């Protein structure tokens, strides 16, 4: 019995953790499989969230949109807060957007939120609410929101050498805030990356998620212009990037309330990024 327990503990410590422990221990309670995370296997799991297979040499895969064969679209929202913006939050600037989240819930729109660890530190109750709501999935947007490359929209730079540690720190903050199953998806701050940055994440099991529709909501004051840009850009399988940051994207709630019914009228179905990646893996 003691030897059996030791074998179970050894399996758990090696990483593919929850599934292995459950299959080894007949008394374990059923639970959702743990998502891929830094340090987990890079191979797509048949039971966990869908991820893309690594590229040549194990290069971290990049996902931009789903198959163009079905009228599905994923709305994604970056919950940005840069590591050095704490004083601004303390002075009253709001980096969250509860009205936007309420709109998505009332419209019954599933969505993927790419959250920085610093945002989760600042708004743990909101992070936990999103991370436990089946209508949302929470993914990694780095801890600091510092860029992996130079010349990235004026963002401070962590560089490829530091991006892996930044991603790991973000997962720690998400889980500490109460996000139970952060997804094995990572969005580079500013969308800026190169092969060196992708190589830095080799073996982590994450899929880098970009987009094919830029909403233009960041710092926008004309909601109608953002609406037009989204509607003009959406195609079957599109990933739309927007922001969940009240001070930096004040029109986003209004945009969502306009775009959603119009895209539904056109026959689109809203899905999370995980569904689009699953469709891509299935070749649909």
C-alpha positions as CSV (number, residue, x, y, z in Angstrom):
1,X,0.0,0.0,0.0
2,X,2.8,2.4,1.0
3,X,4.6,1.6,-2.3
4,X,1.4,2.3,-4.2
5,X,0.9,5.7,-2.6
6,X,4.5,6.6,-3.3
7,X,4.1,5.7,-7.0
8,X,0.9,7.8,-7.2
9,X,2.8,10.8,-5.6
10,X,5.6,10.4,-8.0
11,X,3.3,10.5,-11.0
12,X,1.6,13.6,-9.6
13,X,4.9,15.4,-9.1
14,X,5.9,14.8,-12.7
15,X,3.3,16.9,-14.2
16,X,0.5,15.5,-16.2
17,X,-0.9,15.7,-12.8
18,X,-4.6,15.6,-12.2
19,X,-5.5,13.0,-14.8
20,X,-2.7,10.6,-13.8
21,X,-3.6,10.9,-10.1
22,X,-7.3,10.2,-10.7
23,X,-6.6,7.2,-12.8
24,X,-4.2,5.8,-10.2
25,X,-6.3,6.5,-7.2
26,X,-9.6,4.7,-7.1
27,X,-10.8,7.0,-4.3
28,X,-10.1,10.3,-6.1
29,X,-13.1,12.5,-6.8
30,X,-13.9,13.3,-10.4
31,X,-12.7,16.7,-11.6
32,X,-12.1,18.7,-14.7
33,X,-8.7,17.9,-16.3
34,X,-6.0,20.4,-15.5
35,X,-5.2,22.8,-18.4
36,X,-1.8,22.9,-20.0
37,X,0.5,25.3,-18.3
38,X,4.2,26.3,-18.4
39,X,6.0,23.1,-17.6
40,X,3.3,20.8,-18.9
41,X,3.6,18.6,-22.0
42,X,3.4,20.4,-25.3
43,X,1.5,17.5,-26.9
44,X,-2.2,18.2,-27.5
45,X,-4.3,16.5,-24.9
46,X,-7.4,14.4,-25.9
47,X,-9.1,15.4,-22.7
48,X,-7.9,19.0,-21.9
49,X,-8.6,22.2,-23.8
50,X,-7.6,22.0,-27.5
51,X,-4.2,23.3,-28.4
52,X,-2.3,23.4,-31.7
53,X,0.6,21.0,-32.2
54,X,4.0,22.6,-31.9
55,X,5.7,23.6,-35.1
56,X,9.1,22.5,-36.5
57,X,11.7,22.1,-33.7
58,X,8.9,22.4,-31.1
59,X,8.2,26.0,-31.9
60,X,5.2,27.4,-30.1
61,X,2.2,27.4,-32.4
62,X,0.3,30.5,-33.3
63,X,-3.4,30.6,-33.9
64,X,-5.0,33.6,-35.8
65,X,-8.5,32.4,-36.9
66,X,-10.6,29.3,-37.3
67,X,-11.8,27.5,-40.4
68,X,-13.5,29.7,-42.9
69,X,-16.2,27.2,-43.5
70,X,-18.6,27.9,-40.6
71,X,-20.2,31.2,-39.5
72,X,-18.6,31.2,-36.1
73,X,-16.7,34.2,-34.5
74,X,-14.8,34.5,-31.3
75,X,-14.9,37.8,-29.4
76,X,-11.8,38.2,-27.3
77,X,-11.0,40.9,-24.7
78,X,-7.6,41.9,-23.4
79,X,-7.8,42.7,-19.7
80,X,-4.7,44.9,-19.7
81,X,-2.9,46.3,-16.8
82,X,0.9,47.0,-17.0
83,X,3.0,46.2,-14.0
84,X,3.9,49.8,-13.4
85,X,0.3,51.1,-13.5
86,X,-0.5,50.5,-9.8
87,X,-0.2,54.2,-8.8
88,X,-2.7,55.1,-11.5
89,X,-5.2,52.5,-10.2
90,X,-4.6,53.7,-6.7
91,X,-5.5,57.2,-7.8
92,X,-8.9,56.0,-9.2
93,X,-8.2,55.0,-12.9
94,X,-10.3,52.0,-13.8
95,X,-8.7,49.2,-15.7
96,X,-11.7,46.9,-15.4
97,X,-15.1,47.1,-17.2
98,X,-18.0,45.6,-15.3
99,X,-20.5,47.1,-17.7
100,X,-18.9,45.2,-20.6
101,X,-19.0,41.9,-18.7
102,X,-22.6,42.5,-17.8
103,X,-23.5,43.2,-21.5
104,X,-21.8,39.9,-22.6
105,X,-23.7,38.0,-19.9
106,X,-27.1,39.6,-20.8
107,X,-26.5,39.0,-24.5
108,X,-25.5,35.4,-23.7
109,X,-22.2,35.8,-25.6
110,X,-19.4,33.4,-24.7
111,X,-16.1,35.1,-24.7
112,X,-12.4,34.6,-24.1
113,X,-10.6,37.1,-21.8
114,X,-6.8,37.4,-22.0
115,X,-5.9,38.6,-18.6
116,X,-2.6,40.0,-17.3
117,X,-1.5,38.8,-13.9
118,X,-1.2,42.4,-12.7
119,X,-4.9,42.9,-13.6
120,X,-5.8,39.8,-11.6
121,X,-3.9,41.1,-8.7
122,X,-5.8,44.4,-8.9
123,X,-9.2,42.9,-9.4
124,X,-9.2,39.4,-7.8
125,X,-12.9,39.3,-7.3
126,X,-13.6,40.1,-10.9
127,X,-11.0,37.6,-12.1
128,X,-12.5,34.9,-9.9
129,X,-16.0,35.7,-11.2
130,X,-14.8,35.4,-14.8
131,X,-12.8,32.3,-14.1
132,X,-15.8,30.5,-12.6
133,X,-18.4,31.6,-15.1
134,X,-19.0,28.9,-17.8
135,X,-19.8,31.7,-20.3
136,X,-16.1,32.8,-20.2
137,X,-12.7,31.3,-20.5
138,X,-9.7,33.1,-19.1
139,X,-6.3,32.9,-20.8
140,X,-2.8,34.3,-20.2
141,X,-1.8,37.8,-21.4
142,X,1.6,37.9,-19.4
143,X,2.0,39.2,-15.9
144,X,3.4,42.6,-16.7
145,X,2.0,43.5,-20.2
146,X,5.6,44.3,-21.2
147,X,6.4,43.4,-24.8
148,X,8.5,40.5,-25.9
149,X,10.0,42.5,-28.7
150,X,11.3,46.1,-29.1
151,X,9.2,48.9,-30.7
152,X,5.9,47.4,-29.7
153,X,3.5,50.4,-29.4
154,X,5.6,52.1,-26.8
155,X,5.3,49.3,-24.3
156,X,8.1,48.6,-21.9
157,X,10.1,45.5,-22.9
158,X,10.6,42.3,-21.0
159,X,12.3,40.7,-24.0
160,X,12.2,37.1,-25.2
161,X,14.6,36.1,-22.4
162,X,12.1,37.1,-19.7
163,X,8.8,36.2,-21.4
164,X,8.6,32.7,-20.1
165,X,9.0,33.8,-16.5
166,X,6.4,36.5,-17.1
167,X,4.0,33.9,-18.4
168,X,4.6,31.6,-15.5
169,X,4.1,34.5,-13.0
170,X,0.8,35.4,-14.7
171,X,-0.5,31.8,-14.3
172,X,0.4,32.0,-10.6
173,X,-1.6,35.3,-10.2
174,X,-4.6,33.9,-12.1
175,X,-4.8,30.9,-9.9
176,X,-4.2,32.9,-6.7
177,X,-7.2,35.1,-7.7
178,X,-9.4,32.1,-8.1
179,X,-9.4,31.4,-11.8
180,X,-9.8,27.6,-11.5
181,X,-8.8,26.5,-15.0
182,X,-6.8,29.2,-16.9
183,X,-6.6,28.1,-20.5
184,X,-3.4,27.0,-22.2
185,X,-3.5,30.1,-24.5
186,X,-1.2,33.1,-24.4
187,X,-1.6,36.4,-26.1
188,X,1.6,38.5,-26.6
189,X,1.2,42.0,-25.3
190,X,0.6,44.2,-28.3
191,X,0.5,41.1,-30.4
192,X,4.3,41.6,-30.8
193,X,6.4,38.5,-31.2
194,X,9.2,36.9,-33.2
195,X,10.7,33.5,-33.5
196,X,12.9,34.1,-30.6
197,X,9.9,34.8,-28.4
198,X,8.1,31.8,-29.7
199,X,11.1,29.6,-29.0
200,X,11.3,31.0,-25.4
201,X,7.9,29.4,-24.8
202,X,8.7,26.0,-26.4
203,X,7.6,23.1,-24.3
204,X,5.2,25.1,-22.2
205,X,2.1,23.6,-23.9
206,X,0.6,27.0,-24.7
207,X,-0.8,28.1,-28.1
208,X,-0.1,31.7,-28.9
209,X,-3.4,33.4,-29.9
210,X,-3.5,36.3,-32.2
211,X,-6.5,37.6,-34.2
212,X,-7.6,38.5,-37.7
213,X,-9.9,41.4,-36.9
214,X,-8.6,44.5,-35.1
215,X,-11.6,46.3,-33.6
216,X,-9.8,49.6,-33.0
217,X,-11.5,50.1,-29.7
218,X,-8.3,51.0,-27.9
219,X,-8.4,54.7,-27.0
220,X,-11.4,55.1,-29.4
221,X,-14.1,57.7,-28.7
222,X,-16.3,57.0,-31.8
223,X,-18.2,53.8,-31.1
224,X,-19.8,53.8,-34.6
225,X,-16.4,53.7,-36.2
226,X,-15.3,50.7,-34.1
227,X,-18.6,49.0,-35.0
228,X,-18.0,49.5,-38.7
229,X,-14.4,48.2,-38.5
230,X,-15.6,45.0,-36.7
231,X,-18.5,44.3,-39.1
232,X,-16.4,45.0,-42.1
233,X,-13.6,42.7,-40.9
234,X,-15.5,39.7,-39.6
235,X,-15.4,36.5,-41.7
236,X,-16.3,32.9,-40.8
237,X,-13.9,31.7,-38.1
238,X,-12.7,35.2,-37.2
239,X,-11.0,36.1,-33.9
240,X,-11.8,39.7,-32.9
241,X,-9.6,41.6,-30.5
242,X,-11.1,44.1,-28.1
243,X,-10.3,45.4,-24.7
244,X,-11.8,45.0,-21.2
245,X,-10.2,48.2,-19.8
246,X,-12.6,51.0,-19.0
247,X,-10.2,53.9,-19.1
248,X,-8.4,52.9,-22.3
249,X,-11.3,51.5,-24.2
250,X,-14.4,53.4,-23.1
251,X,-16.6,52.5,-26.1
252,X,-16.3,48.7,-26.0
253,X,-19.6,48.0,-24.2
254,X,-21.5,50.1,-26.6
255,X,-19.7,48.4,-29.5
256,X,-20.6,44.9,-28.2
257,X,-24.3,45.9,-27.8
258,X,-24.4,46.9,-31.4
259,X,-22.2,44.3,-33.1
260,X,-23.7,41.2,-31.4
261,X,-27.3,41.5,-32.7
262,X,-26.1,42.5,-36.2
263,X,-23.7,39.5,-36.5
264,X,-26.4,37.2,-35.2
265,X,-28.8,38.7,-37.8
266,X,-26.1,37.8,-40.4
267,X,-26.2,34.2,-39.2
268,X,-23.0,34.2,-37.0
269,X,-22.7,32.1,-33.8
270,X,-20.4,33.3,-31.0
271,X,-17.9,30.9,-29.6
272,X,-14.9,30.9,-27.4
273,X,-11.4,30.6,-28.8
274,X,-11.2,27.0,-27.6
275,X,-14.0,26.0,-29.9
276,X,-12.3,27.6,-32.9
277,X,-9.0,25.8,-32.1
278,X,-11.0,22.6,-31.7
279,X,-12.5,23.2,-35.2
280,X,-9.1,23.8,-36.6
281,X,-7.7,20.6,-35.2
282,X,-10.7,18.7,-36.5
283,X,-10.1,20.2,-40.0
284,X,-13.6,21.8,-40.2
